[in-house]
Amino acid sequence: MRGLVLVCGRAGEWFTAPEGVRTEALPARPGKAEVDPLLTSELVVVGSDADLAAVVLRLLRKEKLDTTTVGYVPADADSAVAAQWGLPTDRRRALDVALTGFDRPVPLIRDDAGGVLLGKGVVRNPRGVAYCDDTVALRGEAGSIVVRPDLDGPGLVATVTRGRLIKRRQRFPARAFQLGGAPSVPVSDGVPYPRPMERWTWYRHTHDLRLVIVAR
C-alpha cells in the first residue's frame, strides 16, 4: 500500500479506504496550511484535477517533486489528467493503480502567475499573438487554445482551433506557450484565473512529476 491518501472536498462523501490505509480529509483545492504538514514520500490524492494540482503545487513549493510519488483517484469521469495519462476513471480500479502501481516521470507545466497545470489549460476566444517557443501559433483570433502536457515532445502541446462552422485545428509541440493581446481568462485544470490577463505563459518545469500511472 502506498503512503498517505488525501481525500479532498466532496470526495469524502463517497470514498471508502481499504483496511490499513491511512487517510486525511482535506477541503477542496487545499492550501499550504492543510497540505504541508502531511507531505510524505508517497501520496495518493482523491478528488478533482484541481485538487491534485493544489497538492502538487505544494510539492513544487517545498521542493519535494523529486522525492515524492503521487497517485491519483479522479472524482470525475471527465478528468483531463486521467485522459492524458491513461488512468482509470472507475474509482475502485483507479485506487488500485494509485496504491499499488508504478510511478513514471511526466512533464509538470507551470504558469507565470505561480500555478501549475496537470491536465488541460484553456483560453477561449483569444485575440492577439501566441508563440510556442519561437513559432507563431496564432496571430489574430481563434475559437480556443488548449494546452496539455506532452510526454512525447518537449513538454507541452498547444492546439489552436479556428473557424465557427468548419473547425480547423493546429498542434504546436513546445517547451513554452506564450499569449499576449486582448484580456482573456485562462482556465487551468478547470479553475478560471481570478481576472482577465493580457499576457499568459505556460511552460515546462525543470523537474517532472512522479505520477503513478502504470498498474502493477
Buried (B, 14 or more C-beta within 10 A) or exposed (E): EBBBBBBBBEBBEEBEBEEEBEBBBBEBBBEEEBBBEBBEEBBBBBBBBBBBBBBBBBBBBBEBBEEBBBBBBBBBEEBBBBBBBEBBBEBEEBBBBBBEBEBBEBBBBBBEEEBBBBBBBBBBEBEBBBBBBEEEBBEEEBBBBBBBBBBEBBBBBBBBBBEEEEEEEEBBBBBBBBBBBEEBBBBBBBBEBEEEBEEBBBBBBEBBBBBBBEBE
